[in-house]
Amino acid sequence: MAMKVDVLLGLQWGDEGKGKVVDVLTPRYDVVARFQGGPNAGHTLEFEGKKYVLRSIPSGIFQHGQINVIGNGVVLDPVLFAEEAQALEKSGVNLRSVLKISKKVHLILPTHRLLDAALERAKGGAKIGTTGKGIGPTYTDKVSRNGLRLGDLFHNFEAKYKAARDRHLNRLKSLDALPEEGVLAELEANWINALDYIKSFDIVDSEYLINGYLNQGKSVLCEGAQGTLLDVDFGSYPFVTSSNTITAGACSGLGVAPNRIGEVYGIFKAYCTRVGSGPFPTELHDETGKKIRDLGHEYGAVTGRERRCGWIDLVALRYAIMINGVTQLIMMKSDVLDSFATIKACTAYKIDGEETDLFPFDIDSVNIEPVYTELPGWQTDLTKMKSEEEFPEKFSAYIRFLEEQLHTPITIVSIGPDRCQTIVRK
């Protein structure tokens, strides 16, 4: 019997803890496939006393021989991929036996990274807050039909690379941002070496591979990066990423038809965070925000940047649930709120004196006043609990309140960073 794919994605501004949940859910699946994004998305996993940060490789890589696929919707930096893969191999992961890479992934070139930095500098005070990894310029080349794909390694690669490189250098010249002599040559040498390393992996037609697995009755979990509110179409534009982070992105990022989507797991934190520039209605600029940041260790897994912190935003969450067709919710970092006497949840926005529960067209250009509901905190250490029967009543009440507001069941609750600190609710 042909199977459907299940999709797992973030419902906020990224950093929700997707990597941990993929790792926890992977034993249920035969295949884990990443469908969009680049190496700016750090998925952190902790188990057996060790911590791992994955950037391009799917988070199912540590389980029991499941196939992991980097799909066509991903943009890949060969140098960062090689560093990540070699570190995993040193830690004992038999990567080549389980990892497949789509021929259609677009490659991040050395000049893409130079362009990213130059374009961000040129924006001055209107910076987007990119990670400088070259991801935006790579997606720009993709949609303008100038991109270089992994499969091009086997099709007139040198000429295609030279054309792309020369085009980028002309652009850098116009921005007065040409690299110093020798800098590009060194970047290119590392890049070519990394491409040689990638050639030792299975480079596949991933759309045929994924659909073939489904037709064989194998189960597939699609792993998203970033978060819904960073989606290029439906996020807080222009402070967004360059790809579709939503469920629809799994279709275009893996070659899976819409009627083959099954469960959609939506992941959110018990509060809210954002990295980089852009609007954030429930952001806290006070000691409470700082306390959440410190207790939650809210610093970027790849960049180390401080995350902006605030109360949970249910207007944005309802919007994200609608856009993605979420069937199950997964709440992360519940334990971070363990010590708070009072917890707030934004249930509506007040814009120009009018109350609304709709996410506005241009969230950055309107003055939003969050309308909060206050709830009593549970003031109990959740981190050692093994089942929901142990939850304090006030925490269970918080979960029930969220389910009523979001009209979607919360089926998994995370109470700490380790794989074992995950409660599946009945």
N, C-alpha and C positions, 0 to 999 in steps of 0.2 A: 504494500500500500504506500502510495506517495505521501510524504510527510510535509508539514508546514514548518517554516522557520519561526523561531521565537526571537524577539528583539529586546535588547536591554540597553537603555539609554538614560541620560541625565535629564532632569526636568528643570534645573535651575541654571546658573551661570557656570556650570562645570564644577569639577573638584568634589563631586557628590560621593565618591567612593565606589565608582563602577568597577574598578579593577578587583577589589576585594570580593564583590558580589559575583562577578564572572568566575573567579576562582572557586567560590563556594558552590555555584550552580553547575560548574563544568562536569562533575561526575554524572549528571543527568543526561549529558549530551555526547554525541559521537564526534561533533565538529564544532569549533569555535571560529568565527570569522569576523574580522575587523572591517568596517565598511566605509569609513571616512576619516578625515583629519590627518595631521602630520605629527612630527615628534615634539610638538609643544605640549602634547597631552601626556602628563605623567601619571600612570596608573600604579598606585602603591599597594603592595601586598606584603603582609606580615604573617609568618607562621614558623613554628619550630625555632623561635628565637632569632630569626633572620628577617631582614627587610629588603625587598626588591622594588626597584622602580622601572617599569616598562614604558617605552615611548612609542614604539611602532609595532612591536610583537604582541599578538593577542594574549589576554590574561589567562587563557586556558592552558598555557604552556607547561605549568608545573604539575598537572594532574597525571592521569594514568594512560598516556599514549594517545589521547585524542588528537585528531588532525586539527591544526591551526592554520588559518588562511588569512593572508593580507590581501584584501580585495582591491578591485580596480579604483574605488573611490578614494583610496588613501594616496597621499603624496609622501614619497620616501626619500630621505637623505641617506645615501649610501654610507657615508662616513659614520653618522650616528647609529645607523642600523648595524654596521660592522662592530662598533664598540659595544653595543647592547648585546648582540648575538654572541660575541666572543666571551663576554663576561658570564653569560648564561652557560656557555659550554664549559667554562672553567669551573662553574659551580656544580657541574655534573648533569646538566640537561642535554639530552640527546636530540639536539635541535633539528638536524638535517633529516631525521627520520619522521618528523611530525609537522614541519613547517613548509607551507606552500605559498608562493608569492605570485600574484597576478602579473601577466605580461603587460596589462594595461595600467598599472600604477604609474603615475607621473613622477619623474625624478626631480628632486630639488638640486639645482646646479650650484656650484660655488658662487657664481655671479648672482643667483637669486638671493643669497644671504646678504651680499653687498648691496643689492638693490633695496632689500627690505629695510636695512639700516638707513640708507640714504633717503628713501621715501618718507620714513617716519620722522627723520630730522627735518625734512622740508616742510612737514605739517606744522612745526613749531608748537604753539599752545593747543592745537587741535589734534594732538596725537591720539591714535587709537589705543595704544598700549600693547603693541604686538610683542611677542617674545624674541623677534629678530632672527627666527630660524629659516626665513625665506619662504614660508608657507603661502602667504598672500600672493607674492609675485609668481609662485609656481601655479597656483590656481588661476591667476590672471592669464598666464600663458596657455593654460589648458582651455579656458573658455574662448580665448582669441585664436585658437587653433594653431598655436605656435609651440606647444609643449613637446617635451621629450619623454617617451615612455620606456619602461624597462625592456619591453620587447624590441625596441629599436636597437638594442645591443646587437641584434642579429640581422639588422636591415640598414646598411649604409650609415652606421652610427657616427663615424668621424665627421662626415659632411654635415649631418644634422646637428651635431654638437657645436661645430664651428659656427654655423649660421646662428644658433641661439646665443652663443657666447658673444659674437660680434654685435648682435642686436642689443644685448644687455650692456656691453661696454659703451656703445653709442648713447644709450640712455643714461648711464652713469656719468659720461662726459657732459651731457646736457645739464646734469644736476651738480656739476663741479665736484664729483665724488669718485673719480677714478682711483683705484687702489695704488699704493706706493709700489715701486718696482720690486718685483720678486714675491710680493704677497700673493698674487693670483696664481703664479706658477707653483708655489708651495701648496696652496689649497687644491689646485688641480691634480697634483701628484698624489695627494692623499685620497682624493675622490676617485681617481682611476684605480688605485690599489683596492679601494673598497668595492668598486664594481667587479673587479676580478674575484673578490671573495664572495660576492652575491651570486656569481655564476655557479658556485658549488651547490646552491640550493635548487629545489624544484621550482622552475619558473613556468607557470601553467596558464591555460585558458580557464580562469577561475569561474566564469559564468557556467561553463559546461561542467566543471568539477562540482560546484555546489548543487546545481540542478540534478546532476547524476547521483550524488549522494541522497538527495531527497527522493528520487525515483526508486532508489534501492531500499527505502524505508529507514534511512539514517536520520538522526535528529541533529538539527543545526541551531546554534545560538549565535545571533549577530550582536557584536559588541560595538557600541557607539563611543565616540570621544567628545570632549567638550560638553556642552549642555544645550537644551532646547532654546534658552533665551540668548544663545550665541548663534543660532541658525541664521544663515545669510538672508533668508526670506522672511522668517517669522520672529527673529530675535530683536534686540534693542538696537536696530540699525541706526547709524553706521558702526556702532561699537559691537561688532560681531566677528565671528570667524569667517572663513572663506568657503565653507562647504555647508551642505544640508545635514544638520546634526539630528534630524527628526526621523521617525519611522520610515517616511518616504525615501530618505537617504539610503536605507538598507536595500531598497529595490534598485535604485540607480547605482549604488556603490558595490553591489554584488551580482547584479543581473538576475534578481529574483522578482517574479511577477507579484503584483499587489494581492492577488487571491491566494498567495502562498504564505501570507503573514498569519501567524497563529497568536500566541500570547505576546503581549507587550509589557515588559517590566519597566516601570518608571521609578527612578531612584531620586530621592531627595534627602537633604539633611533636615534634622529637627529644628534647624535655624537656617540662616542663609548667608552665603559668602559670594564675593566677586573679586576677581583679579583684574588689574589694569583699569583703564579709563571707562567711563560710561555711567549711565543712570543706575541708581540703586535705591528705590523708594524707602526701604526699611533699614537703611544703613544706620548704624549707631556710632556716633563720633565721641562717645563718652567712655567712662570706665567699664560700663557693661559690655560695650563692643570690644574693648581691650581684653576683658576677662574671657569672653568667648574665644577670641583669637588665641590667647595663651593656653586655655584649657583644651582647645581643639587642635593645638599645634598647627594653626592655619597659615602655613607657608608653602609656597609652590613646590611640588615634588621635583620638578625639573629646574625651575628658575630660582627657587628660594625666596621669591617675592612675598611680602606680607599680603595676606588676603584681607579685604574689607569685610566686616562682619555686621550682621543685623538679625532682627527677628524674622521668623518665617513669613513668607508673602503668599497668602492663599489665593489672591487674585491672579498672580502670575502662575501659580501651580495649577489652578483650574484651567487656565488658558493652555498650558503645556500638556495637560492630560487630554484636552479636547483635540489639539493639533496632532498628537501622537496616537490617539486611540488606545490609551493605556488601559490594561485589564487588571494589573496587579501593581500595588505600590510597595516600595521597599524604603523604609526610613533608616537613615544612617546617623551615626554620632549622637544617638539619644543620650548617652552617658555624659556628654559635654555639659548638659543642662542640669546634671544631678544636684548641684549645690544652690540653684536659684530658688528663692522663696516665691517669686512670681515670674510667670512666663507670658509673653505676649505673642499674639498671632494677628497679622493684618488680614482682615476679612473683607475690606473694601477700600477704595481710594476716594478721597475728596479732591475734586478738581474744580477750581473756580467756584467753590461753595456747593457744587453738586456732587452727590455721592454716587459712585458707580462700582459695579463689580466686573467691568470689562477692562481688558488690557488695552491702553490707548495706542493709536497709530504711531505717534512719535513720542515715546516716553521721555525723551530727553528735552523736549521743548515745552512741556507743561509742568506746572508746579503741583506736585502730588503731595497731599497730606494723608499718610496712612491712617485708616480707621482701625483701631486695635480692640481686640477682645483680650481681657486679662484672665489667666488661668492660674490656679495654685500650683506651685512647683512640688515635686515629690520628695526632694531633699533626702534622697536615698541613693546609695552606691549600687548602680545596676550592673557593674562590670563582672561580677562573679556569678550572676544568675544563669541558670541552665534551662529554664522554661518560662513561659508567660504566666504560669500559675504563681511564680515568685514575684511578679511585678507588683509594686505598690499600687493601691487603688487610684491615687492621683495621676500616676503615669498611664494606667489603663484608661482613665478618663480623658487624658490628653489624646491618646490614640483614637478613642471613640469620637471625640470632638473633630479631629482631622478627617476621619472617615465620613462623618456626616457632612462636613463642609465640602469635601472633595468627591463625594458620591462614588468612591472607589475603595475596595478593601486594601488594607495594609497587611500583607501576608508575611513579610520578613522584617525583623527589627534588629539593627546592629547596635551592640552595647559596648563596643571596643574595637581596636584595630585588628586584633588577631582573628584568623579564620574561625576559631572555635567560639568567638564571642558573637555568635549569630543565632538569633532565635527565630525559628520557623513557627508561625502562629497557626492554630488549628482553624 
